[in-house]
Every structure is written in C-alpha cells, then in structure tokens.
C-alpha cells in the first residue's frame, strides 16, 4: 500500500460528509479500519469512503449500526464494496425494511384518532393501557409490533 494513497481522518471526514468524531465512532464499532503512522496518526485507505457511503445510506433507510455492521462484516476490509456487494446487502435489508414500513403504517393508521384529540384516555383508544397491564410484558412500548422493535 502506497502511503500517498492513504487519507488523513480529516480528509475522510470532509470527503464523506461526516464529522471526524463520526469517523472515529465508525472505527470504534469496527465499521471502518485505519492504519497508524509512526506518529500514531490514523490513515485510511481510499475505499473507506465507499464503506462510509454504505453506512450513511443504511442509516438513511432506518437501519441500525448493528444491522449495517452485520452486513459489512461479510465484506473484506481490503477493498471497497462492489455493486454486487450492495445488491447482496440491500436484499438482506429488504425484508426488515418492509416489515418496519408495514408496522409504521399500522401504527400511523391506528393512532390517527388519538393524534387528533391528544387525550389518550378514552376507553376506546387503541393505545390505552388500563392499570398498566402491559408492564408485566417488560419495559418500553409494548404495543409496537415486535418485528418493528427489532425483537
């Protein structure tokens, strides 16, 4: 690897449209890798820009960094993701995204009357939780479909 083909973290950040702390965060999570100079400075191979583009696209689609990381972990770290890699990753995400879209549509359609009145206390309200019965199922929102919560 030619040292002239390596990018400093600031250049990676500027060219990818993310902040320097974000690049460091991605590296800490194993989504991108760097090499160190003799002065212990991070240097990134140019293909990391495409990996960051994949990460940002996945985030825009509503995927978690864990989901994106799982997909990226199937790729070699020594070259950029290819069109075929993207097709494989996006097909993995298709079913999860479809389930989320369907769940959000059900929530949106089921809550429209509650959003309109804002009281959430009517007996007919689909989210009313009389005597906190749902607490027995665990913390957090319980009526949100499990698939949409990532369970």
C-alpha positions as CSV (number, residue, x, y, z in Angstrom):
1,X,0.0,0.0,0.0
2,X,1.4,3.3,-1.0
3,X,1.4,5.9,1.8
4,X,0.3,8.5,-0.8
5,X,-3.0,6.6,-1.2
6,X,-3.8,6.9,2.4
7,X,-6.1,9.7,3.7
8,X,-6.0,11.5,7.0
9,X,-9.0,11.4,9.2
10,X,-9.9,15.0,8.4
11,X,-9.8,14.3,4.7
12,X,-12.0,11.2,5.1
13,X,-14.5,13.3,7.1
14,X,-14.6,16.1,4.6
15,X,-14.9,13.8,1.6
16,X,-17.5,11.6,3.1
17,X,-19.7,14.3,4.6
18,X,-19.4,13.1,8.2
19,X,-17.6,14.6,11.2
20,X,-14.2,13.5,12.4
21,X,-15.8,12.1,15.6
22,X,-18.2,10.1,13.4
23,X,-15.3,8.5,11.6
24,X,-13.7,7.6,14.9
25,X,-17.0,6.2,16.1
26,X,-17.4,4.1,13.0
27,X,-13.8,2.8,13.6
28,X,-14.5,2.0,17.2
29,X,-17.5,0.0,16.1
30,X,-15.4,-1.9,13.5
31,X,-17.3,-0.5,10.5
32,X,-14.1,1.0,9.1
33,X,-10.4,0.4,9.7
34,X,-7.3,2.5,9.7
35,X,-3.6,2.1,9.9
36,X,-1.3,4.1,12.1
37,X,1.6,6.2,11.1
38,X,4.9,6.2,13.0
39,X,3.5,9.3,14.8
40,X,0.3,7.3,15.7
41,X,-1.9,9.2,13.4
42,X,-4.8,7.4,11.7
43,X,-4.7,6.9,8.0
44,X,-7.5,5.4,5.9
45,X,-7.4,3.6,2.6
46,X,-9.4,5.5,-0.1
47,X,-12.0,2.7,-0.3
48,X,-13.2,3.6,3.2
49,X,-15.1,6.4,1.6
50,X,-17.4,3.9,-0.1
51,X,-17.9,1.9,3.1
52,X,-18.9,5.2,4.8
53,X,-21.3,5.9,1.9
54,X,-22.9,2.4,2.5
55,X,-23.1,3.1,6.3
56,X,-24.8,6.5,5.6
57,X,-27.2,5.0,3.1
58,X,-28.2,2.3,5.5
59,X,-28.8,4.8,8.3
60,X,-31.0,6.9,5.9
61,X,-33.0,3.7,5.3
62,X,-33.6,3.4,9.1
63,X,-31.2,0.6,9.7
64,X,-29.3,0.4,13.0
65,X,-25.5,0.4,13.0
66,X,-25.6,-3.2,14.3
67,X,-27.6,-4.2,11.2
68,X,-25.2,-2.3,8.9
69,X,-22.2,-3.7,10.7
70,X,-23.6,-7.3,10.3
71,X,-23.8,-6.7,6.6
72,X,-20.4,-5.1,6.3
73,X,-18.8,-7.9,8.3
74,X,-19.4,-10.2,5.3
75,X,-17.2,-8.0,3.1
76,X,-13.4,-7.9,3.0
77,X,-11.8,-4.9,4.6
78,X,-9.2,-4.5,1.9
79,X,-11.3,-3.3,-0.9
80,X,-14.4,-1.1,-1.5
81,X,-17.9,-2.7,-1.6
82,X,-18.9,-3.5,-5.1
83,X,-22.2,-3.2,-6.9
84,X,-22.7,-7.0,-6.3
85,X,-21.9,-6.5,-2.5
86,X,-24.5,-3.7,-2.4
87,X,-27.1,-5.9,-4.1
88,X,-26.5,-8.6,-1.6
89,X,-26.6,-6.3,1.4
90,X,-29.7,-4.4,0.2
91,X,-31.5,-7.7,-0.4
92,X,-30.8,-8.7,3.2
93,X,-32.3,-5.5,4.4
94,X,-35.4,-5.6,2.1
95,X,-37.5,-7.9,4.4
96,X,-36.6,-6.0,7.5
97,X,-37.4,-2.6,5.9
98,X,-40.7,-4.0,4.5
99,X,-41.7,-5.2,8.0
100,X,-40.9,-1.8,9.5
101,X,-42.8,0.1,6.8
102,X,-45.8,-2.1,7.4
103,X,-45.6,-1.8,11.2
104,X,-45.3,2.0,10.9
105,X,-48.2,2.2,8.6
106,X,-50.4,0.2,11.1
107,X,-49.3,2.5,13.9
108,X,-49.9,5.6,11.8
109,X,-53.4,4.4,10.7
110,X,-54.3,3.2,14.2
111,X,-53.3,6.3,16.0
112,X,-54.8,8.9,13.8
113,X,-57.8,9.5,16.0
114,X,-55.6,9.7,19.1
115,X,-53.3,12.1,17.5
116,X,-56.3,14.2,16.6
117,X,-57.7,14.5,20.1
118,X,-54.5,14.1,22.1
119,X,-56.1,12.8,25.3
120,X,-55.1,9.1,25.2
121,X,-57.6,8.4,28.0
122,X,-60.7,7.3,26.1
123,X,-61.8,3.7,26.8
124,X,-61.9,3.1,23.0
125,X,-58.4,4.3,22.5
126,X,-56.3,1.6,20.9
127,X,-53.2,2.5,23.0
128,X,-54.9,3.0,26.4
129,X,-53.2,0.8,28.9
130,X,-55.7,0.3,31.8
131,X,-54.0,-0.2,35.2
132,X,-50.6,-0.5,33.4
133,X,-51.4,-4.1,32.4
134,X,-48.7,-4.1,29.8
135,X,-46.0,-3.6,32.4
136,X,-45.9,-7.3,33.0
137,X,-44.5,-7.8,29.5
138,X,-41.5,-5.7,30.2
139,X,-40.3,-2.1,29.9
140,X,-40.8,0.2,27.0
141,X,-43.6,0.4,24.4
142,X,-45.4,-3.0,24.3
143,X,-48.0,-2.4,21.6
144,X,-45.4,-1.6,18.9
145,X,-45.0,-4.8,16.9
146,X,-42.1,-6.9,18.0
147,X,-40.6,-7.0,14.5
148,X,-40.5,-3.3,14.3
149,X,-38.7,-3.1,17.7
150,X,-36.1,-5.5,16.4
151,X,-37.1,-8.4,18.6
